Amino acid sequence: MQLGKNKFDYYGNLHEKKKRRNRKILIFLGFSFILGIIIFSILYNNGSITGNIIFSGNPNNSIIISSELNPPNLSLKGNYSEIKIFFDSTTKVYLGEKSFLLEGPKENQIILENFFGKINLDEDGILLDGKVFRVDINGIPIQEKNYQKIKIYINSNSSYASIEFKEDLFLKEINYVSSGILFIGKENQDKIVLNEDILIISNYFGKLKIDDDILFLDGFAGNIKIGGDNKKISISKWFL
């Protein structure tokens, strides 16, 4: 009888140990799951995956820049609170199952609020493809339900007067052959004239607007490199 009791006690202790181990595993898995959600949210809402981040550098130790340059090809993906596009040529806007034909040569205006998707600006034109919370076309709200699919294509045969992002953007790198003027500093600005020189701007955070085929930047950069036949410049103050 005593042997049977000992065997029963031993089995009971093993069962309790197994239950405690299982509880620890469940707690660990639960903690890992919560931590994973937090990391995912940080990356996809604020991180460079979306192209929009909270500025983590120190503006006082950064390079203050502005520009009047020829525009580069841009490929962006993210969530943008407001985008304004002005154009004076005929184009189509696809919103959900409907399409709107905007005829030129009068100036047309599209305002997108809370747009999430892809934006391509290159020699082929402008393409926006994603979802949008609200759309205004020439001052008239065009919306049946929130977050509809939207597609806007303005080809190279057309022309757009300007595209402007309301909020500051983060661009890991701007790298292209550039002409125009780059301004360094806020007061007593240094002016660098570019003439088909290679321009590399790393970790840019600030405003971006393309107006009348001119790229306007107004923000901060971590590093600037310029290379050409007659110049070689490198400026750096901080890194993200």
Contacts in CASP RR format, 6 or more apart in sequence:
PFRMAT RR
TARGET T0000
AUTHOR 0000-0000-0000
METHOD contacts of the structure
MODEL  1
MQLGKNKFDYYGNLHEKKKRRNRKILIFLGFSFILGIIIFSILYNNGSIT
GNIIFSGNPNNSIIISSELNPPNLSLKGNYSEIKIFFDSTTKVYLGEKSF
LLEGPKENQIILENFFGKINLDEDGILLDGKVFRVDINGIPIQEKNYQKI
KIYINSNSSYASIEFKEDLFLKEINYVSSGILFIGKENQDKIVLNEDILI
ISNYFGKLKIDDDILFLDGFAGNIKIGGDNKKISISKWFL
43 49 0 8 1.000
44 50 0 8 1.000
45 79 0 8 1.000
46 52 0 8 1.000
46 53 0 8 1.000
46 54 0 8 1.000
47 53 0 8 1.000
47 170 0 8 1.000
48 170 0 8 1.000
48 172 0 8 1.000
50 77 0 8 1.000
50 78 0 8 1.000
50 79 0 8 1.000
51 76 0 8 1.000
51 77 0 8 1.000
51 78 0 8 1.000
51 169 0 8 1.000
51 170 0 8 1.000
51 171 0 8 1.000
52 78 0 8 1.000
52 79 0 8 1.000
52 80 0 8 1.000
52 167 0 8 1.000
52 169 0 8 1.000
52 170 0 8 1.000
53 170 0 8 1.000
53 205 0 8 1.000
55 168 0 8 1.000
55 170 0 8 1.000
55 205 0 8 1.000
55 220 0 8 1.000
56 240 0 8 1.000
57 205 0 8 1.000
57 220 0 8 1.000
57 238 0 8 1.000
57 240 0 8 1.000
58 238 0 8 1.000
59 220 0 8 1.000
61 237 0 8 1.000
61 238 0 8 1.000
62 220 0 8 1.000
62 221 0 8 1.000
62 222 0 8 1.000
62 237 0 8 1.000
62 238 0 8 1.000
63 184 0 8 1.000
63 185 0 8 1.000
63 220 0 8 1.000
63 221 0 8 1.000
63 222 0 8 1.000
63 223 0 8 1.000
63 224 0 8 1.000
63 235 0 8 1.000
63 236 0 8 1.000
63 237 0 8 1.000
64 184 0 8 1.000
64 185 0 8 1.000
64 186 0 8 1.000
64 219 0 8 1.000
64 220 0 8 1.000
65 182 0 8 1.000
65 183 0 8 1.000
65 184 0 8 1.000
65 185 0 8 1.000
65 201 0 8 1.000
65 204 0 8 1.000
65 217 0 8 1.000
65 218 0 8 1.000
65 219 0 8 1.000
65 220 0 8 1.000
65 221 0 8 1.000
65 224 0 8 1.000
66 182 0 8 1.000
66 183 0 8 1.000
66 189 0 8 1.000
66 216 0 8 1.000
66 217 0 8 1.000
66 218 0 8 1.000
66 219 0 8 1.000
67 180 0 8 1.000
67 181 0 8 1.000
67 182 0 8 1.000
67 183 0 8 1.000
67 215 0 8 1.000
67 216 0 8 1.000
67 217 0 8 1.000
68 180 0 8 1.000
68 181 0 8 1.000
68 214 0 8 1.000
68 215 0 8 1.000
68 216 0 8 1.000
69 178 0 8 1.000
69 179 0 8 1.000
69 180 0 8 1.000
69 181 0 8 1.000
69 182 0 8 1.000
69 194 0 8 1.000
69 199 0 8 1.000
69 214 0 8 1.000
69 215 0 8 1.000
69 217 0 8 1.000
70 178 0 8 1.000
70 179 0 8 1.000
70 180 0 8 1.000
70 213 0 8 1.000
70 214 0 8 1.000
70 215 0 8 1.000
71 121 0 8 1.000
71 210 0 8 1.000
71 213 0 8 1.000
71 214 0 8 1.000
71 215 0 8 1.000
72 174 0 8 1.000
72 175 0 8 1.000
72 176 0 8 1.000
72 178 0 8 1.000
72 215 0 8 1.000
73 120 0 8 1.000
73 121 0 8 1.000
73 122 0 8 1.000
73 123 0 8 1.000
73 176 0 8 1.000
74 119 0 8 1.000
74 120 0 8 1.000
74 121 0 8 1.000
74 122 0 8 1.000
75 118 0 8 1.000
75 119 0 8 1.000
75 120 0 8 1.000
75 122 0 8 1.000
76 118 0 8 1.000
76 119 0 8 1.000
76 120 0 8 1.000
76 169 0 8 1.000
77 117 0 8 1.000
77 118 0 8 1.000
77 119 0 8 1.000
78 116 0 8 1.000
78 117 0 8 1.000
78 118 0 8 1.000
79 114 0 8 1.000
79 115 0 8 1.000
79 116 0 8 1.000
79 117 0 8 1.000
80 112 0 8 1.000
80 114 0 8 1.000
80 115 0 8 1.000
80 116 0 8 1.000
80 119 0 8 1.000
80 165 0 8 1.000
80 166 0 8 1.000
80 167 0 8 1.000
81 113 0 8 1.000
81 114 0 8 1.000
81 166 0 8 1.000
81 167 0 8 1.000
82 111 0 8 1.000
82 112 0 8 1.000
82 113 0 8 1.000
82 114 0 8 1.000
82 165 0 8 1.000
82 166 0 8 1.000
82 167 0 8 1.000
83 111 0 8 1.000
83 112 0 8 1.000
83 115 0 8 1.000
83 119 0 8 1.000
83 128 0 8 1.000
83 163 0 8 1.000
83 164 0 8 1.000
83 165 0 8 1.000
83 166 0 8 1.000
84 109 0 8 1.000
84 110 0 8 1.000
84 111 0 8 1.000
84 112 0 8 1.000
84 162 0 8 1.000
84 163 0 8 1.000
84 164 0 8 1.000
84 166 0 8 1.000
85 109 0 8 1.000
85 110 0 8 1.000
85 111 0 8 1.000
85 112 0 8 1.000
85 126 0 8 1.000
85 152 0 8 1.000
85 154 0 8 1.000
85 160 0 8 1.000
85 162 0 8 1.000
85 163 0 8 1.000
86 107 0 8 1.000
86 108 0 8 1.000
86 109 0 8 1.000
86 160 0 8 1.000
86 161 0 8 1.000
86 162 0 8 1.000
86 163 0 8 1.000
87 102 0 8 1.000
87 107 0 8 1.000
87 108 0 8 1.000
87 154 0 8 1.000
87 158 0 8 1.000
87 159 0 8 1.000
87 160 0 8 1.000
87 161 0 8 1.000
88 104 0 8 1.000
88 105 0 8 1.000
88 106 0 8 1.000
88 107 0 8 1.000
88 108 0 8 1.000
88 159 0 8 1.000
88 161 0 8 1.000
89 104 0 8 1.000
89 105 0 8 1.000
89 154 0 8 1.000
89 157 0 8 1.000
89 158 0 8 1.000
89 159 0 8 1.000
89 160 0 8 1.000
90 101 0 8 1.000
90 102 0 8 1.000
90 103 0 8 1.000
90 104 0 8 1.000
90 158 0 8 1.000
91 101 0 8 1.000
91 102 0 8 1.000
91 108 0 8 1.000
91 152 0 8 1.000
91 153 0 8 1.000
91 154 0 8 1.000
91 158 0 8 1.000
92 99 0 8 1.000
92 100 0 8 1.000
92 101 0 8 1.000
92 102 0 8 1.000
92 152 0 8 1.000
92 153 0 8 1.000
93 99 0 8 1.000
93 100 0 8 1.000
93 102 0 8 1.000
93 110 0 8 1.000
93 135 0 8 1.000
93 137 0 8 1.000
93 150 0 8 1.000
93 151 0 8 1.000
93 152 0 8 1.000
94 149 0 8 1.000
94 150 0 8 1.000
94 151 0 8 1.000
94 152 0 8 1.000
95 132 0 8 1.000
95 135 0 8 1.000
95 142 0 8 1.000
95 143 0 8 1.000
95 148 0 8 1.000
95 149 0 8 1.000
95 150 0 8 1.000
96 148 0 8 1.000
96 149 0 8 1.000
96 150 0 8 1.000
100 137 0 8 1.000
100 142 0 8 1.000
102 108 0 8 1.000
102 137 0 8 1.000
102 138 0 8 1.000
107 161 0 8 1.000
108 137 0 8 1.000
108 138 0 8 1.000
109 136 0 8 1.000
109 137 0 8 1.000
109 138 0 8 1.000
109 139 0 8 1.000
110 135 0 8 1.000
110 136 0 8 1.000
110 137 0 8 1.000
110 152 0 8 1.000
111 135 0 8 1.000
111 136 0 8 1.000
111 139 0 8 1.000
112 128 0 8 1.000
112 132 0 8 1.000
112 134 0 8 1.000
112 135 0 8 1.000
112 150 0 8 1.000
113 132 0 8 1.000
113 133 0 8 1.000
113 134 0 8 1.000
113 135 0 8 1.000
113 136 0 8 1.000
114 132 0 8 1.000
114 133 0 8 1.000
114 134 0 8 1.000
114 147 0 8 1.000
115 128 0 8 1.000
115 130 0 8 1.000
115 131 0 8 1.000
115 132 0 8 1.000
115 133 0 8 1.000
115 150 0 8 1.000
116 130 0 8 1.000
116 131 0 8 1.000
116 132 0 8 1.000
117 128 0 8 1.000
117 129 0 8 1.000
117 130 0 8 1.000
117 131 0 8 1.000
118 127 0 8 1.000
118 128 0 8 1.000
118 129 0 8 1.000
118 130 0 8 1.000
119 126 0 8 1.000
119 127 0 8 1.000
119 128 0 8 1.000
120 126 0 8 1.000
120 127 0 8 1.000
121 163 0 8 1.000
121 210 0 8 1.000
123 156 0 8 1.000
124 155 0 8 1.000
124 156 0 8 1.000
125 153 0 8 1.000
125 154 0 8 1.000
125 155 0 8 1.000
125 156 0 8 1.000
125 158 0 8 1.000
125 160 0 8 1.000
126 152 0 8 1.000
126 153 0 8 1.000
126 154 0 8 1.000
126 160 0 8 1.000
126 163 0 8 1.000
127 151 0 8 1.000
127 152 0 8 1.000
127 153 0 8 1.000
127 154 0 8 1.000
128 150 0 8 1.000
128 151 0 8 1.000
128 152 0 8 1.000
128 153 0 8 1.000
129 150 0 8 1.000
129 151 0 8 1.000
130 149 0 8 1.000
130 150 0 8 1.000
130 151 0 8 1.000
131 147 0 8 1.000
131 148 0 8 1.000
131 149 0 8 1.000
131 150 0 8 1.000
132 147 0 8 1.000
132 148 0 8 1.000
132 150 0 8 1.000
133 146 0 8 1.000
133 147 0 8 1.000
134 141 0 8 1.000
134 143 0 8 1.000
134 146 0 8 1.000
135 141 0 8 1.000
135 142 0 8 1.000
135 143 0 8 1.000
135 150 0 8 1.000
136 142 0 8 1.000
154 160 0 8 1.000
161 211 0 8 1.000
161 212 0 8 1.000
162 209 0 8 1.000
162 210 0 8 1.000
162 211 0 8 1.000
162 212 0 8 1.000
163 209 0 8 1.000
163 210 0 8 1.000
164 208 0 8 1.000
164 209 0 8 1.000
164 210 0 8 1.000
164 211 0 8 1.000
165 207 0 8 1.000
165 208 0 8 1.000
165 209 0 8 1.000
168 205 0 8 1.000
168 206 0 8 1.000
168 207 0 8 1.000
168 219 0 8 1.000
169 204 0 8 1.000
169 205 0 8 1.000
169 206 0 8 1.000
169 207 0 8 1.000
169 208 0 8 1.000
170 203 0 8 1.000
170 204 0 8 1.000
170 205 0 8 1.000
170 206 0 8 1.000
171 201 0 8 1.000
171 203 0 8 1.000
171 204 0 8 1.000
171 205 0 8 1.000
171 208 0 8 1.000
172 202 0 8 1.000
172 203 0 8 1.000
173 200 0 8 1.000
173 201 0 8 1.000
173 202 0 8 1.000
173 203 0 8 1.000
173 204 0 8 1.000
174 199 0 8 1.000
174 200 0 8 1.000
174 201 0 8 1.000
174 204 0 8 1.000
175 198 0 8 1.000
175 199 0 8 1.000
175 200 0 8 1.000
175 201 0 8 1.000
176 198 0 8 1.000
176 199 0 8 1.000
177 196 0 8 1.000
177 197 0 8 1.000
177 198 0 8 1.000
177 199 0 8 1.000
178 194 0 8 1.000
178 196 0 8 1.000
178 197 0 8 1.000
178 198 0 8 1.000
178 199 0 8 1.000
179 194 0 8 1.000
179 195 0 8 1.000
179 196 0 8 1.000
179 197 0 8 1.000
180 193 0 8 1.000
180 194 0 8 1.000
180 195 0 8 1.000
181 191 0 8 1.000
181 192 0 8 1.000
181 193 0 8 1.000
181 194 0 8 1.000
182 191 0 8 1.000
182 192 0 8 1.000
182 194 0 8 1.000
182 199 0 8 1.000
182 224 0 8 1.000
182 226 0 8 1.000
183 189 0 8 1.000
183 190 0 8 1.000
183 191 0 8 1.000
183 192 0 8 1.000
184 190 0 8 1.000
184 191 0 8 1.000
184 192 0 8 1.000
184 224 0 8 1.000
184 235 0 8 1.000
192 226 0 8 1.000
192 233 0 8 1.000
194 226 0 8 1.000
197 226 0 8 1.000
197 227 0 8 1.000
197 228 0 8 1.000
197 231 0 8 1.000
198 225 0 8 1.000
198 226 0 8 1.000
198 227 0 8 1.000
198 228 0 8 1.000
199 224 0 8 1.000
199 225 0 8 1.000
199 226 0 8 1.000
199 227 0 8 1.000
200 223 0 8 1.000
200 224 0 8 1.000
200 225 0 8 1.000
200 226 0 8 1.000
201 217 0 8 1.000
201 221 0 8 1.000
201 223 0 8 1.000
201 224 0 8 1.000
202 221 0 8 1.000
202 222 0 8 1.000
202 223 0 8 1.000
202 224 0 8 1.000
202 225 0 8 1.000
203 221 0 8 1.000
203 222 0 8 1.000
203 223 0 8 1.000
203 239 0 8 1.000
203 240 0 8 1.000
204 217 0 8 1.000
204 219 0 8 1.000
204 220 0 8 1.000
204 221 0 8 1.000
204 222 0 8 1.000
205 219 0 8 1.000
205 220 0 8 1.000
205 221 0 8 1.000
206 217 0 8 1.000
206 218 0 8 1.000
206 219 0 8 1.000
206 220 0 8 1.000
207 216 0 8 1.000
207 217 0 8 1.000
207 218 0 8 1.000
207 219 0 8 1.000
208 215 0 8 1.000
208 216 0 8 1.000
208 217 0 8 1.000
209 215 0 8 1.000
209 216 0 8 1.000
210 216 0 8 1.000
222 236 0 8 1.000
222 237 0 8 1.000
222 238 0 8 1.000
222 239 0 8 1.000
222 240 0 8 1.000
223 234 0 8 1.000
223 235 0 8 1.000
223 236 0 8 1.000
223 239 0 8 1.000
224 233 0 8 1.000
224 234 0 8 1.000
224 235 0 8 1.000
224 236 0 8 1.000
225 233 0 8 1.000
225 234 0 8 1.000
225 235 0 8 1.000
226 232 0 8 1.000
226 233 0 8 1.000
226 234 0 8 1.000
227 233 0 8 1.000
END
